[in-house]
């Protein structure tokens, strides 16, 4: 799939915007995936999830 995206970028001179339902706290993991698999660079739109942060905080407080 990365080859298809790169082909579109080269042939059509298009830019990419990656849209994800994952919380923005997972941006680094997502960016690493994009880079490792050689998808074209682009902007990201991820949801901000306060509940995700709250759960992480609770887990941290419970286990540490």
C-alpha positions as CSV (number, residue, x, y, z in Angstrom):
1,X,0.0,0.0,0.0
2,X,2.8,2.5,0.7
3,X,3.9,2.1,-2.9
4,X,0.4,3.0,-4.1
5,X,0.4,6.2,-2.0
6,X,3.9,7.2,-3.1
7,X,2.8,6.6,-6.7
8,X,-0.1,8.9,-6.2
9,X,2.1,11.5,-4.6
10,X,4.6,11.4,-7.5
11,X,2.1,11.1,-10.4
12,X,-0.5,13.6,-9.0
13,X,1.7,15.8,-6.9
14,X,-0.8,15.3,-4.0
15,X,-0.4,15.7,-0.3
16,X,-1.7,13.4,2.4
17,X,-3.7,13.9,5.5
18,X,-3.9,10.9,7.8
19,X,-7.2,10.6,9.7
20,X,-7.4,8.3,12.7
21,X,-9.9,7.5,15.4
22,X,-7.0,6.7,17.7
23,X,-6.3,9.1,20.5
24,X,-3.7,11.7,19.8
25,X,-1.6,10.3,22.6
26,X,-0.7,7.5,20.2
27,X,0.7,10.0,17.6
28,X,4.3,8.8,18.1
29,X,3.4,5.2,17.5
30,X,1.4,6.1,14.4
31,X,4.2,8.3,13.0
32,X,6.7,5.6,13.5
33,X,4.5,3.2,11.6
34,X,4.1,5.7,8.7
35,X,7.9,6.3,8.6
36,X,9.0,2.6,8.9
37,X,6.7,1.5,6.1
38,X,7.7,4.4,3.9
39,X,4.3,6.0,3.5
40,X,4.5,9.6,2.2
41,X,4.8,12.4,4.8
42,X,1.5,14.1,5.6
43,X,-0.4,15.8,8.3
44,X,-2.3,13.9,11.1
45,X,-5.8,14.4,12.6
46,X,-6.3,12.3,15.6
47,X,-9.0,12.6,18.3
48,X,-8.2,14.1,21.7
49,X,-9.4,11.7,24.3
50,X,-9.6,12.8,27.9
51,X,-11.0,9.4,29.0
52,X,-7.8,7.7,27.6
53,X,-5.6,10.0,29.7
54,X,-7.8,9.4,32.8
55,X,-7.6,5.6,32.4
56,X,-3.8,5.8,32.0
57,X,-3.6,8.0,35.1
58,X,-5.7,5.5,37.1
59,X,-3.6,2.6,35.9
60,X,-0.5,4.4,36.9
61,X,-1.8,5.3,40.3
62,X,-3.1,1.7,40.9
63,X,0.1,-0.1,39.8
64,X,2.8,2.2,41.0
